[in-house]
Amino acid sequence: MTPYSAGQSADVLMPYDDSAIQLRDWLCQACIVEVLSQKPGNVSPGRAMHNATVRDFVRSAQVSAPILENASRNGIGRTVCAAVTATHNAVGHNTNLGILLLLAPMAAVPSRVSLTNGIRTVLAELSVQDADWAYRAIRLAEPGGLGRAETQDVRNTPTETLLQCMTHAADRDLIAQQYTNDFHDVLNVGLDWLIDSSSRADEQYRIGWLALQLISNYGDSLIARKVGQAVSDHVKKRAADVLAAGWPRNSKAISLYADFDAYLRSDGNRLNPGSTADMIAAIIFAGLRTGRYAADTALLQQIKSQEPS
């Protein structure tokens, strides 16, 4: 079987109403806030890549959020596959596979249950079928740096649950790792950093500060897959140096940040910290859902301007 096209999915992916409008708004807003925020090495306003623009990411958010909102009814794997397919139909390439793999389980947590309490149940109920759908999504998205795995390779039909499959990849992929630690790095570490960012940086730099925190602590697993762990470790150190210099409030750190950003955008964007961007979208969603984060007025106006007329 092939992934559902946008036209085929309606009779299989059944909608339900569980604070759906609010959930859809949070999901879409999290993705759009991420791409509209200035961050080192990633797509942002005025900083496109050769194969991806802000418009691509905004459109991807708009077509995937209505699918993600029904994750609890339709299943995680099937939801991810349908959203990847809708994204592919809308923009023609992968913009959000990692984001979808992170957001779908969180979107499936019932509205009256906290993310930290509900995510464990969602992950424990993942099935072999979820893995099969997720593998189809990954094959369609063709993410960069995808090598071959000795166990449960994505090019084969999985025989284990999606949680078990993620466990095999957790040592080399930060997104997979979230499945094995109940999204600890999103819901605890990352969300705390997002809240702390309000006292560390002016509003327009908060997400950039969060990105530097993530990179300086985790490196970036997309970079590691594409060009090697040693390069990811080098990127990790440079991010830490920028923070240690006092960015963004120390003027001496501004040039360090600019050099770091230029370095990440060199070599045909092979050094773009894509896993970091995926984590940021998930952290923003967690902040919105828990009421611990709200985008500032100027950013909300930018988001409003991106909405289809």
TIDO-783071 format. One line per 8 residues: number of its first residue (from 1); their letters; for each residue x negated, y, z negated of N, C-alpha, C. Coordinates in Angstrom, 1 decimal. Each point is the difference from the previous one (the first is absolute). Example, Ala and Ser with C-alpha at 12.3 -4.5 7.8 and 13.67 -1.06 7.14 Angstrom:
2
1 = as = -13.2/-5.7/-7.8/0.9/1.2/0.0/-0.9/1.2/0.0  0.4/1.1/0.7/-0.9/1.1/0.0/0.8/1.1/-0.8;
END
This chain:
309
1 = mtpysagq = -0.8/-1.2/0.0/0.8/1.2/0.0/-0.9/1.2/0.0  0.6/1.1/0.5/-0.7/1.3/0.0/0.7/0.9/-1.0  -0.7/1.1/-0.4/0.7/0.9/-0.9/1.2/0.6/0.6  1.0/0.4/-0.8/1.2/0.6/0.5/-0.3/1.4/0.6  0.6/0.2/1.1/0.0/1.4/0.6/1.0/0.8/-0.7  -0.1/1.3/0.2/1.0/0.9/-0.7/1.4/-0.4/0.4  0.3/-0.4/1.2/1.3/-0.4/0.4/0.5/-1.3/-0.6  -1.0/-0.9/-0.3/0.4/-1.3/-0.5/0.2/0.0/-1.5;
9 = sadvlmpy = -0.6/1.0/-0.7/-0.1/-0.2/-1.4/1.3/0.3/-0.7  0.9/0.7/0.6/1.2/0.5/-0.7/0.9/-1.2/-0.5  0.0/-1.1/0.8/0.9/-1.1/-0.4/-0.7/-0.9/-1.0  -1.3/0.2/-0.3/-0.7/-0.9/-0.9/-0.3/0.7/-1.3  -0.5/1.3/0.1/-0.3/0.8/-1.2/1.2/0.7/-0.5  0.6/-0.5/-1.0/1.3/0.5/-0.5/-0.2/1.1/-1.0  0.6/1.1/0.2/-0.1/1.1/-0.9/0.8/-0.2/-1.3  -0.3/0.7/-1.0/0.8/0.0/-1.2/-0.2/1.4/-0.7;
17 = ddsaiqlr = 0.8/0.3/-0.9/0.0/1.3/-0.6/-0.4/-0.1/-1.5  -1.2/0.3/-0.3/-0.5/0.1/-1.4/-0.8/1.2/-0.1  0.7/1.1/-0.2/-0.7/1.3/0.0/-0.8/0.2/1.3  0.5/-0.5/1.1/-0.7/-0.1/1.2/-0.5/1.3/0.5  0.8/1.0/0.0/-0.4/1.3/0.5/-1.1/0.6/-0.7  0.0/-0.1/-1.3/-1.1/0.5/-0.8/-1.3/-0.8/0.2  0.2/-1.3/0.1/-1.2/-0.9/0.2/-0.6/0.3/1.4  0.8/0.2/1.0/-0.5/0.2/1.3/-0.7/1.4/0.0;
25 = dwlcqaci = 0.5/1.0/-0.7/-0.7/1.3/0.0/-1.3/-0.1/-0.7  -0.1/-0.8/-1.1/-1.3/-0.2/-0.7/-1.0/-0.7/1.0  0.4/-1.0/0.6/-0.8/-0.8/0.9/-0.6/0.9/1.1  0.9/0.7/0.7/-0.4/0.9/1.1/-0.9/1.1/-0.5  0.4/0.6/-1.1/-0.7/1.2/-0.5/-1.4/-0.5/-0.4  -0.2/-1.1/-0.6/-1.3/-0.5/-0.4/-0.9/-0.1/1.2  0.4/-0.6/1.0/-0.8/-0.2/1.2/-0.3/1.4/0.7  0.9/0.9/0.0/-0.2/1.3/0.7/-0.9/0.9/-0.9;
33 = vevlsqkp = 0.2/0.0/-1.3/-0.8/0.8/-0.9/-1.5/-0.5/0.2  -0.2/-1.3/0.1/-1.3/-0.5/0.2/-0.7/0.6/1.2  0.7/-0.1/1.2/-0.6/0.4/1.2/-0.1/1.5/0.2  0.9/0.8/-0.7/-0.1/1.4/0.0/-1.0/0.6/-0.9  -0.6/-0.8/-0.9/-1.0/0.5/-1.0/-1.4/-0.1/0.6  -0.8/1.0/-0.3/-1.4/-0.1/0.4/-0.7/-1.0/-0.9  -0.7/-0.9/0.7/-0.8/-1.1/-0.6/-1.2/-0.3/0.8  -1.1/-0.4/-0.7/-1.2/-0.3/0.8/0.1/-1.2/0.9;
41 = gnvspgra = -0.3/0.3/1.3/-0.1/-1.1/1.0/1.3/-0.5/0.6  1.1/0.4/-0.5/1.3/-0.5/0.5/0.8/1.0/0.8  1.0/-0.5/0.7/0.9/0.9/0.8/0.7/1.0/-0.9  0.0/1.2/0.4/0.7/1.1/-0.8/0.2/1.1/1.0  0.8/1.0/-0.3/0.2/1.1/0.9/-1.3/0.6/0.6  0.0/0.1/1.3/-1.2/0.5/0.6/-1.2/-1.0/0.1  0.2/-1.2/-0.5/-1.1/-1.0/-0.1/0.5/-1.3/0.6  0.3/-0.1/1.3/0.5/-1.2/0.6/-1.2/-0.9/0.3;
49 = mhnatvrd = 0.3/-1.3/0.3/-1.0/-0.9/0.5/0.3/-0.3/1.4  -0.9/-0.7/0.7/0.1/-0.1/1.4/1.3/-0.8/0.4  0.4/-0.9/-1.0/1.2/-0.8/0.3/1.1/0.2/-1.0  0.0/1.0/-0.8/1.0/0.2/-1.0/0.2/1.5/-0.4  1.2/0.5/-0.1/0.2/1.4/-0.3/1.0/0.0/-1.2  0.1/1.2/-0.6/1.0/0.2/-1.0/1.4/-0.4/0.5  0.3/0.4/1.2/1.3/-0.3/0.5/0.3/-1.5/0.0  -1.0/-0.8/0.4/0.1/-1.5/0.0/0.4/-0.5/-1.4;
57 = fvrsaqvs = -0.7/0.6/-1.1/0.3/-0.5/-1.3/1.3/0.5/-0.5  0.4/1.2/0.3/1.3/0.5/-0.4/1.1/-0.9/0.7  -0.1/-0.3/1.3/1.0/-0.8/0.6/0.0/-1.4/-0.6  -1.1/-0.5/-0.3/-0.1/-1.3/-0.6/0.8/-0.1/-1.3  -0.2/1.1/-0.8/0.7/0.1/-1.3/1.5/0.0/0.2  0.4/0.8/1.0/1.5/0.2/0.3/0.6/-1.3/0.4  -0.7/-0.9/0.8/0.7/-1.2/0.5/-0.2/-1.1/-1.0  -1.0/0.0/-0.9/-0.2/-1.1/-0.9/0.8/0.1/-1.3;
65 = apilenas = 0.2/1.3/-0.4/0.7/0.2/-1.3/1.4/-0.7/-0.1  0.8/0.1/1.0/1.3/-0.6/0.0/-0.1/-1.5/-0.1  -1.1/-0.6/0.5/-0.2/-1.4/-0.1/-0.5/-0.4/-1.4  -0.9/0.7/-0.5/-0.6/-0.2/-1.3/1.0/0.0/-1.1  1.0/0.9/0.1/1.0/0.2/-1.1/0.8/-1.2/-0.2  0.0/-1.0/1.0/0.8/-1.2/-0.2/-0.9/-1.2/-0.3  -1.2/0.2/-0.5/-0.9/-1.1/-0.3/0.5/-1.0/-1.0  0.8/0.5/-1.0/0.4/-1.0/-1.0/1.1/-1.0/0.6;
73 = rngigrtv = 0.7/0.5/1.0/1.0/-0.9/0.6/-0.6/-0.9/1.1  -0.9/0.5/0.8/-0.5/-0.6/1.2/-1.3/-0.8/-0.2  -0.7/0.2/-1.1/-1.2/-0.7/-0.3/-1.3/0.8/0.4  -1.0/-0.2/-0.7/-1.2/0.9/0.2/-0.7/-0.3/1.4  -0.2/-1.2/0.3/-0.7/-0.3/1.3/0.8/0.4/1.2  1.3/-0.3/0.0/0.9/0.4/1.1/0.1/1.5/0.1  0.0/0.7/-1.1/0.1/1.5/0.0/-1.3/0.6/0.6  -1.1/-0.5/-0.4/-1.3/0.5/0.5/-0.1/-0.3/1.5;
81 = caavtath = 0.4/-1.1/0.5/0.0/-0.4/1.4/0.9/1.0/0.8  1.2/0.2/-0.5/1.0/0.8/0.7/-0.5/1.5/0.0  -0.6/0.4/-1.1/-0.5/1.4/0.0/-1.3/0.2/0.9  -0.8/-1.0/0.0/-1.2/0.1/1.0/0.5/0.0/1.4  1.0/-0.8/0.3/0.6/-0.1/1.3/0.6/1.3/0.4  0.8/0.6/-0.9/0.6/1.3/0.3/-1.1/1.1/0.2  -1.0/0.0/-0.8/-1.1/0.9/0.2/-0.7/-0.2/1.3  -0.3/-1.2/0.4/-0.6/-0.3/1.3/0.9/0.5/1.1;
89 = navghntn = 1.3/-0.2/-0.1/0.9/0.5/1.1/0.0/1.5/0.0  -0.2/0.6/-1.1/0.1/1.5/-0.1/-1.3/0.7/0.5  -1.2/-0.5/-0.4/-1.2/0.7/0.2/-1.0/-0.8/0.8  0.2/-1.3/0.2/-0.8/-0.8/0.8/-1.3/-0.6/-0.6  -0.2/0.2/-1.3/-1.2/-0.5/-0.6/0.2/0.0/-1.5  -1.0/-0.6/-0.7/0.1/-0.2/-1.4/-0.3/1.3/-0.8  0.9/0.5/-0.7/-0.3/1.2/-0.9/0.2/-0.3/-1.5  0.7/-1.1/-0.3/0.5/-0.1/-1.4/0.1/-1.4/-0.5;
97 = lgilllla = -0.7/-1.0/0.6/0.1/-1.4/-0.5/-0.3/0.0/-1.5  -1.1/0.6/-0.5/-0.4/-0.1/-1.4/1.0/0.7/-0.8  0.6/1.1/0.4/1.0/0.7/-0.7/1.2/-0.8/-0.2  0.4/-0.7/1.0/1.2/-0.8/0.0/-0.2/-1.2/-1.0  -1.2/-0.6/0.1/-0.2/-1.2/-0.9/0.0/0.5/-1.5  -0.3/1.2/-0.3/0.0/0.6/-1.3/1.4/0.4/-0.4  0.7/0.7/0.9/1.3/0.6/-0.3/1.1/-1.0/-0.1  0.0/-1.1/0.8/1.1/-0.9/0.1/0.3/-0.7/-1.4;
105 = pmaavpsr = -1.0/-0.5/-0.7/0.2/-0.6/-1.3/0.6/1.0/-1.0  -0.6/1.3/0.0/0.5/1.0/-0.9/1.4/0.4/0.3  0.4/0.1/1.3/1.3/0.3/0.4/1.0/-1.0/-0.4  -0.5/-1.3/-0.2/0.9/-1.1/-0.3/0.4/0.0/-1.5  -0.7/0.7/-0.8/0.3/0.1/-1.4/1.4/0.7/-0.2  0.9/-0.7/-0.7/1.3/0.7/-0.2/-0.1/1.3/-0.6  1.0/0.9/0.4/-0.1/1.4/-0.4/0.0/0.2/-1.5  0.7/-0.9/-0.8/0.1/0.1/-1.4/-1.1/-0.6/-0.8;
113 = vsltngir = -1.0/-0.5/0.8/-1.2/-0.7/-0.7/-1.2/0.8/0.3  -0.9/0.2/-0.9/-1.2/0.7/0.2/-0.9/-0.7/1.0  -0.9/0.7/0.7/-0.9/-0.7/0.9/-0.9/-0.9/-0.8  -0.5/0.4/-1.1/-1.0/-0.9/-0.7/0.7/-1.3/-0.5  1.3/0.1/-0.4/0.7/-1.2/-0.5/0.5/-0.8/1.2  0.3/0.6/1.1/0.7/-0.7/1.1/-1.0/-0.6/1.0  -1.2/0.6/0.2/-0.8/-0.5/1.1/-0.5/-1.4/-0.2  -0.2/-0.4/-1.3/-0.5/-1.4/-0.2/1.0/-1.0/0.5;
121 = tvlaelsv = 1.3/0.3/-0.3/1.1/-1.0/0.5/0.0/0.0/1.5  -0.1/1.1/0.6/0.1/0.1/1.5/-1.2/-0.8/0.6  -1.2/0.1/-0.6/-1.1/-0.7/0.5/0.1/-1.5/-0.2  0.5/-0.4/-1.2/0.1/-1.4/-0.4/1.0/-0.7/0.9  0.9/0.7/0.6/1.1/-0.6/0.9/-0.4/-0.1/1.4  -1.2/0.5/0.4/-0.5/0.0/1.4/-0.1/-1.5/0.4  0.4/-0.2/1.3/0.0/-1.4/0.5/-0.9/-0.2/1.1  -0.1/-1.3/0.5/-0.8/-0.3/1.2/0.6/0.8/1.2;
129 = qdadwayr = 1.4/0.1/0.0/0.6/0.7/1.1/-0.4/1.5/0.0  -0.1/0.6/-1.2/-0.6/1.3/0.0/-1.3/0.1/0.6  -0.9/-1.0/-0.3/-1.3/0.0/0.6/0.0/-0.1/1.5  0.9/-0.8/0.5/0.2/-0.2/1.4/0.4/1.3/0.7  0.9/0.7/-0.5/0.5/1.3/0.5/-1.2/1.0/-0.1  -0.6/0.1/-1.1/-1.1/0.9/-0.2/-1.2/-0.3/1.0  -0.3/-1.2/0.2/-1.0/-0.4/1.0/0.4/0.5/1.4  1.2/-0.2/0.4/0.5/0.5/1.3/-0.2/1.5/0.1;
137 = airlaepg = 0.3/0.7/-1.1/-0.2/1.5/-0.1/-1.5/0.4/0.2  -0.8/-0.8/-0.6/-1.5/0.3/0.1/-0.5/-0.2/1.4  0.5/-1.1/0.6/-0.4/-0.3/1.3/0.5/1.1/1.0  1.2/0.5/-0.2/0.5/1.0/0.9/-0.8/1.3/-0.2  -0.3/0.4/-1.3/-0.6/1.2/-0.3/-1.5/0.0/0.4  -0.6/-1.2/0.0/-1.5/-0.1/0.4/-0.8/1.0/-0.8  -0.1/0.0/-1.3/-0.8/0.9/-0.8/-1.5/-0.1/0.3  -0.7/1.1/-0.1/-1.4/0.0/0.2/-0.8/-0.9/-0.9;
145 = glgraetq = -1.0/-0.6/0.5/-0.9/-0.7/-0.8/0.5/-1.4/-0.5  1.0/-0.5/0.6/0.7/-1.2/-0.4/-0.9/-1.2/0.5  -0.7/-0.6/-1.0/-0.8/-1.2/0.3/0.8/-1.3/-0.1  -0.7/-1.1/-0.2/0.6/-1.3/-0.2/-0.2/-0.4/-1.4  1.0/-0.6/-0.5/0.0/-0.5/-1.4/-0.1/-1.5/0.0  -0.8/-0.6/-1.0/-0.1/-1.4/0.0/1.3/-0.7/-0.5  0.8/0.7/-0.7/1.3/-0.5/-0.6/1.1/0.9/0.4  1.1/-0.5/0.6/1.2/0.7/0.3/-0.3/1.2/0.9;
153 = dvrntpte = -0.7/-0.2/1.1/-0.3/1.0/0.9/1.3/0.5/0.7  0.0/1.3/0.2/1.3/0.6/0.5/0.3/-0.4/1.4  -0.9/-0.6/0.7/0.3/-0.5/1.4/0.7/-1.3/0.0  0.1/-0.7/-1.2/0.6/-1.2/-0.2/1.3/0.1/-0.7  0.8/-1.0/0.0/1.3/0.0/-0.8/-0.3/-0.3/-1.4  0.4/0.9/-0.9/-0.4/-0.2/-1.4/0.7/-1.2/-0.7  -0.6/-0.6/-0.9/0.6/-1.1/-0.8/0.1/0.3/-1.5  -0.3/1.2/-0.3/0.1/0.5/-1.4/0.8/1.2/-0.1;
161 = tllqcmth = 0.4/0.4/-1.2/0.8/1.2/-0.2/-0.8/1.3/0.4  0.7/1.1/0.2/-0.7/1.2/0.3/-0.9/0.4/-1.2  0.5/-0.2/-1.2/-0.9/0.3/-1.1/-1.2/-0.8/0.0  0.1/-1.3/0.3/-1.2/-0.9/0.0/-0.9/0.5/1.1  0.5/0.3/1.2/-0.8/0.5/1.1/-0.7/1.2/-0.3  0.6/0.9/-0.7/-0.6/1.3/-0.4/-1.1/-0.3/-1.0  0.1/-1.0/-0.9/-1.0/-0.3/-0.9/-1.3/-0.4/0.7  0.1/-0.7/1.1/-1.2/-0.4/0.8/-0.7/1.2/0.5;
169 = aadrdlia = 0.7/1.1/0.2/-0.7/1.2/0.6/-0.3/1.1/-1.0  0.4/-0.2/-1.3/-0.1/1.1/-1.0/-1.4/0.4/-0.2  -1.0/-0.8/0.2/-1.4/0.4/-0.3/-0.5/0.9/1.0  0.6/0.1/1.1/-0.5/0.9/1.1/1.0/1.0/0.5  1.2/0.1/-0.5/1.0/0.9/0.4/0.8/0.5/-1.1  -0.1/1.4/-0.2/0.7/0.6/-1.1/1.5/-0.1/0.0  0.6/-0.1/1.2/1.4/-0.1/0.1/0.4/-1.4/-0.5  -0.7/-1.0/0.5/0.3/-1.4/-0.5/-0.2/-0.1/-1.5;
177 = qqytndfh = -1.0/0.7/-0.5/-0.2/0.0/-1.4/1.2/0.4/-0.8  0.7/1.0/0.5/1.2/0.5/-0.7/1.0/-1.1/-0.3  0.1/-1.0/0.9/1.0/-1.1/-0.1/-0.5/-0.9/-1.2  -1.3/0.0/-0.2/-0.5/-1.0/-1.1/-0.1/0.7/-1.3  0.1/1.3/-0.1/-0.1/0.7/-1.3/1.3/0.8/-0.4  1.1/-0.4/0.6/1.3/0.7/-0.3/-0.1/1.5/0.3  -0.7/0.3/1.1/-0.1/1.4/0.5/-0.6/0.9/-1.1  -0.9/-0.5/-0.8/-0.6/0.7/-1.1/-0.7/1.3/0.5;
185 = dvlnvgld = -0.8/-0.1/1.1/-0.7/1.1/0.5/0.9/1.1/0.6  1.2/-0.3/0.4/0.9/1.0/0.5/0.8/0.5/-1.2  0.6/-0.8/-0.8/1.0/0.4/-1.0/-0.7/0.5/-1.3  -1.2/-0.3/-0.3/-0.7/0.4/-1.2/-1.1/1.0/0.4  -1.1/-0.6/0.6/-1.1/0.8/0.2/0.3/1.2/1.0  0.5/-0.3/1.2/0.2/1.0/1.0/1.1/1.0/-0.4  1.1/-0.5/-0.6/1.0/1.0/-0.5/-0.5/0.9/-1.0  -0.8/-0.5/-1.0/-0.6/0.9/-1.0/-0.9/1.0/0.7;
193 = wlidsssr = -0.8/-0.4/1.0/-0.8/1.0/0.7/0.8/1.0/0.7  1.1/-0.4/0.6/0.9/1.0/0.7/0.5/1.0/-1.0  0.4/-0.4/-1.2/0.5/0.9/-1.0/-1.1/0.9/-0.4  -1.2/-0.6/-0.3/-1.2/0.8/-0.4/-0.4/1.0/1.0  0.3/-0.2/1.3/-0.5/0.9/1.0/0.6/1.4/-0.1  1.1/0.1/-0.7/0.6/1.3/-0.1/-0.8/0.9/-0.9  -0.9/-0.5/-0.9/-0.9/0.8/-0.8/-1.4/0.0/0.6  -0.2/-0.7/1.0/-1.4/-0.1/0.6/-0.1/0.8/1.3;
201 = adeqyrig = 1.1/0.2/0.6/-0.1/0.7/1.4/1.2/0.8/0.2  -0.1/1.1/0.8/1.2/0.7/0.4/0.9/-0.8/0.9  1.2/0.4/0.1/1.0/-0.9/0.7/-0.4/-0.6/1.3  -0.6/0.9/0.9/-0.4/-0.5/1.3/-1.1/-1.0/0.0  -0.7/-0.1/-1.1/-1.1/-1.0/-0.1/0.2/-1.2/-0.8  1.2/-0.1/-0.6/0.3/-1.1/-0.9/-0.2/-1.4/0.6  0.6/-0.2/1.2/-0.1/-1.3/0.7/-1.5/-0.3/0.4  -0.7/1.1/0.5/-1.4/-0.2/0.3/-0.8/-0.4/-1.2;
209 = wlalqlis = 0.3/0.6/-1.2/-0.7/-0.5/-1.2/0.4/-1.4/-0.3  1.2/-0.4/0.1/0.4/-1.4/-0.2/-0.7/-0.9/1.0  -0.2/0.4/1.2/-0.7/-0.8/1.0/-1.4/-0.3/-0.5  -0.7/1.1/-0.4/-1.4/-0.1/-0.5/-0.1/-0.9/-1.2  1.0/0.1/-0.9/0.0/-0.9/-1.1/0.1/-1.5/0.4  0.9/-0.3/0.9/0.2/-1.3/0.5/-1.3/-0.5/0.7  -0.6/0.8/0.9/-1.2/-0.5/0.7/-1.2/-0.1/-0.9  -0.1/0.9/-1.0/-1.2/-0.1/-0.9/0.1/-1.2/-1.0;
217 = nygdslia = 1.2/-0.5/-0.2/0.1/-1.1/-0.9/0.2/-1.4/0.8  0.5/0.0/1.2/0.3/-1.2/0.7/-0.7/-0.1/1.3  -0.7/1.0/0.5/-0.4/0.0/1.4/1.2/0.0/0.9  -0.1/-0.6/1.1/1.2/-0.2/0.9/-0.2/-1.3/0.7  1.0/-0.8/-0.2/-0.1/-1.4/0.6/0.2/0.0/1.5  0.6/1.0/0.6/0.1/0.0/1.5/-1.4/0.3/0.5  -0.7/1.0/-0.6/-1.4/0.3/0.4/-0.9/-1.3/-0.2  0.2/-0.7/-1.1/-0.8/-1.2/-0.2/0.2/-1.0/1.0;
225 = rkvgqavs = 1.3/-0.2/0.4/0.3/-1.0/1.1/-0.6/0.4/1.3  0.0/1.2/0.3/-0.4/0.5/1.4/-1.5/0.1/0.1  -0.7/0.5/-1.0/-1.4/0.3/0.1/-0.8/-0.6/-1.1  0.6/-0.7/-1.0/-0.8/-0.6/-1.0/0.1/0.6/-1.4  -0.2/-0.9/-1.0/0.1/0.4/-1.4/-1.1/1.1/-0.4  -1.1/-0.1/0.6/-1.1/1.0/-0.3/0.4/1.4/0.4  0.7/0.1/1.1/0.5/1.4/0.4/1.1/0.4/-0.9  0.9/-0.9/-0.4/1.0/0.4/-0.9/-0.6/0.5/-1.4;
233 = dhvkkraa = -1.0/-0.7/-0.4/-0.7/0.4/-1.3/-0.6/1.4/0.2  -0.6/0.3/1.2/-0.5/1.3/0.2/1.0/1.0/0.0  1.2/-0.2/0.6/1.1/0.9/0.0/0.5/0.2/-1.4  0.0/-1.0/-0.8/0.4/0.0/-1.4/-0.9/1.0/-0.8  -1.3/-0.1/0.2/-0.9/0.9/-0.7/0.2/1.4/0.4  0.1/0.2/1.3/0.2/1.4/0.5/1.2/0.7/-0.5  1.1/-0.8/-0.1/1.2/0.5/-0.6/-0.2/0.4/-1.5  -0.7/-0.8/-0.7/-0.3/0.2/-1.4/-0.8/1.3/-0.2;
241 = dvlaagwp = -1.0/0.2/1.0/-0.8/1.2/-0.1/0.8/1.2/0.2  1.0/0.0/0.9/0.8/1.2/0.3/0.8/0.3/-1.3  0.6/-1.0/-0.6/0.7/0.2/-1.3/-0.9/0.6/-1.1  -1.2/-0.6/-0.1/-0.9/0.4/-1.0/-0.5/1.4/0.1  0.0/0.5/1.3/-0.4/1.4/0.3/1.2/1.0/-0.4  1.1/-0.6/-0.3/1.1/0.9/-0.5/1.0/0.4/1.1  0.1/-0.8/1.1/1.0/0.3/1.0/1.4/-0.2/-0.6  1.0/0.9/0.3/-0.1/1.1/1.0/-0.3/1.4/-0.7;
249 = rnskaisl = -0.2/0.0/-1.3/0.0/1.3/-0.7/-1.4/0.6/-0.1  -1.0/-0.7/0.4/-1.4/0.5/0.0/-0.4/0.3/1.4  -0.3/1.2/0.3/-0.3/0.4/1.4/-1.2/-0.8/0.5  -0.9/-0.4/-0.8/-1.2/-0.7/0.5/0.4/-1.4/0.5  1.2/-0.5/-0.4/0.4/-1.3/0.4/0.7/0.0/1.4  0.4/1.2/0.4/0.8/0.1/1.3/-0.8/-0.5/1.2  -1.3/0.3/0.0/-0.8/-0.4/1.2/-0.2/-1.5/-0.1  -0.1/-0.6/-1.2/-0.2/-1.4/-0.2/1.3/-0.7/0.5;
257 = yadfdayl = 1.1/0.5/-0.3/1.3/-0.6/0.5/0.0/0.1/1.5  -0.3/1.1/0.6/0.1/0.2/1.4/-1.0/-1.0/0.7  -1.2/-0.2/-0.5/-0.9/-0.9/0.5/0.5/-1.5/-0.1  0.6/-0.3/-1.1/0.6/-1.3/-0.2/1.1/-0.3/1.0  0.9/1.0/0.1/1.1/-0.1/1.0/-0.5/-0.2/1.4  -1.0/0.8/0.4/-0.6/-0.2/1.3/-0.6/-1.3/0.2  -0.7/-0.5/-1.0/-0.6/-1.4/0.1/1.1/-1.0/0.2  1.1/0.0/-0.7/1.0/-1.0/0.1/0.7/0.1/1.4;
265 = rsdgnrln = -0.1/1.2/0.6/0.7/0.1/1.4/-1.0/-0.2/1.1  -1.2/-0.4/-0.3/-1.0/-0.3/1.0/0.1/-1.4/0.5  -0.8/-0.3/1.0/0.0/-1.4/0.5/1.4/-0.5/0.5  0.7/0.9/0.7/1.3/-0.4/0.5/1.0/-0.4/-1.0  -0.1/0.6/-1.2/1.0/-0.2/-1.1/-0.1/-1.4/-0.5  -1.1/-0.7/0.2/-0.2/-1.4/-0.5/-0.1/0.1/-1.6  -0.3/1.2/-0.5/-0.1/0.1/-1.4/1.2/0.6/-0.7  1.1/0.0/0.7/1.2/0.6/-0.6/0.5/-0.8/-1.2;
273 = pgstadmi = 0.2/0.5/-1.1/0.4/-0.8/-1.2/1.5/-0.3/0.0  0.4/-0.9/0.9/1.4/-0.2/0.2/0.7/-0.7/-1.2  -0.8/-0.9/-0.7/0.6/-0.7/-1.2/0.3/1.1/-1.1  -0.8/1.0/-0.1/0.2/1.0/-0.9/1.3/0.8/0.3  0.2/0.3/1.3/1.2/0.7/0.4/1.3/-0.8/-0.4  -0.1/-1.3/0.3/1.1/-0.9/-0.3/0.3/0.0/-1.5  -1.0/-0.1/-0.9/0.2/0.1/-1.4/0.6/1.3/-0.4  -0.4/1.1/0.6/0.5/1.3/-0.3/1.5/0.1/0.2;
281 = aaiifagl = 0.5/-0.5/1.1/1.4/-0.1/0.3/0.8/-0.7/-1.0  -0.6/-1.2/-0.4/0.7/-0.8/-1.1/0.0/0.7/-1.3  -1.1/0.7/-0.4/-0.1/0.7/-1.2/1.0/1.1/0.0  0.1/0.8/1.1/1.0/1.1/0.0/1.4/-0.6/-0.1  0.3/-1.1/0.6/1.3/-0.6/-0.1/0.3/-0.3/-1.5  -1.0/-0.6/-0.7/0.2/-0.3/-1.4/0.2/1.2/-0.8  -0.7/1.1/0.3/0.2/1.3/-0.7/1.4/0.5/0.3  0.5/0.0/1.2/1.3/0.5/0.3/1.1/-0.9/-0.7;
289 = rtgryaad = -0.2/-1.3/0.0/1.0/-0.9/-0.6/0.1/0.2/-1.5  -1.1/0.2/-0.6/-0.1/0.1/-1.5/0.3/1.4/-0.4  0.1/1.0/0.9/0.2/1.3/-0.4/-1.2/0.7/-0.5  -1.2/-0.5/0.2/-1.2/0.5/-0.5/-0.7/0.9/1.0  0.5/0.0/1.2/-0.6/0.9/1.0/1.0/0.5/0.9  -0.2/1.3/0.4/0.9/0.6/1.0/-0.9/0.9/0.9  0.2/-0.1/1.3/-0.7/0.8/0.9/0.3/1.5/-0.2  -1.0/0.8/0.3/0.3/1.5/-0.2/0.9/0.5/1.1;
297 = tallqqik = 0.6/1.2/-0.2/0.9/0.5/0.9/-0.5/0.2/1.4  -1.2/0.4/0.1/-0.6/0.2/1.4/-0.1/-1.3/0.7  -0.4/-1.1/-0.7/-0.1/-1.3/0.7/1.4/-0.5/0.3  0.9/0.2/-0.8/1.4/-0.4/0.3/0.6/0.7/1.2  -0.4/1.2/0.2/0.5/0.8/1.2/-0.7/-0.6/1.2  -1.3/-0.4/-0.1/-0.6/-0.7/1.1/0.7/-1.3/0.4  0.3/-0.7/-1.1/0.7/-1.3/0.3/1.4/0.2/0.6  0.7/1.1/-0.4/1.3/0.3/0.6/-0.2/0.3/1.4;
305 = sqeps = -1.0/0.7/0.4/-0.2/0.4/1.4/-0.4/-1.2/0.9  -0.3/-1.2/-0.7/-0.4/-1.2/0.8/1.3/-0.8/0.3  1.1/0.3/-0.7/1.2/-0.8/0.2/0.6/0.2/1.4  0.5/-1.1/0.6/0.6/0.1/1.3/1.2/0.9/0.0  0.2/0.8/1.0/1.2/0.9/0.0/1.2/-0.8/0.5;
END
